[in-house]
Amino acid sequence: MSGHEQYAEDLALYALGSLQGEDRANLEKHLDSCSGCRQELEALRGDGALLAVSATGPKPPQRSRQRLLDAVASDPRDSSSPAPARRFNVWAFFGWAAAVGMFLVVIQLRRQNVSLQEAVSSLGAVVGSQTIEMENARRVVDTLTAPDAQAVTLVAGKNPPQPQGKAFYLRNRSGLVFVANNLAPLPPDKIYELWLIPPDGKPIAAGLFKPDAKGNASVINPPGIPAGVEAKTFAVTLESATGPHDAPRGTGVMAGGA
């Protein structure tokens, strides 16, 4: 076995990080003066990377020795030094390739885990939003269908088409659904405001709203209505667009009571 042939086996161990001691020192000294061995070392490292990501399983680089001899034959210098014979440890090479492959798998799993966490977070936000919407829908249904729900019709006058509205109020749950039609278009600085007027005490603001192009509008479960408040009257006023307001100050549009 020539010196270069022996270095072919040492180079494989060196590429794996398994060559130690005097053998490693001799090979590194040889690499300083042998371009063929340096080329073979880079090729072996490339083989190792391909083994790590191969989908068909690792195969030992059978072309290594011949590739090195061809490279040496084309190099005018031959400063190799003899070294003790050693067989190439194929299983050590497989172990190294498997370790690299496992490392790549771990990286991929970590990336997938991050993506999964982001998906779970997004799903949680969607579920939370849908839960809120379902709760609001349940309150609307309860307000419209509960036996103790109070239904109040609001009217504006006798000459059609006049604005009119209908309020469904569930006192013990502060549920309120109000719908209106035939509303006049709003001036730029005005807005409609719904009021709940109890038997005693001042009116309670129950929502601002604007009609659509057909004059239809609605207010559904407005915040700020205390639980258990009795409604004597519901009213709609035309207020400044800077609301909500603490009391009706604008023009009355329609009203109705139980």
Buried (B, 14 or more C-beta within 10 A) or exposed (E): EEBBBBBBBBBBBBBBEBBEEEBBEBBEEBBEBBBBBBBBBEBBBEBBEEBBEEEEEBEBBEEBBEBBBBBBEEBEEEEBEEBEEEEBBEEBBBBBBBEBBEEEEEEEEEEEEEEEEEEEEEEEEEEEEEEEEEEEEEBBEBBEEBEEBBEBEBEBEEEEEBBBBBBBBBBEBBBBBBBBBBBBEBEEEBBBBBBBBBEEEEBBBBBBBEBEEEBEBBBBBBEEBEEEBEBEBBBBBBBEEEBEBEEBEBEEBBBBBE
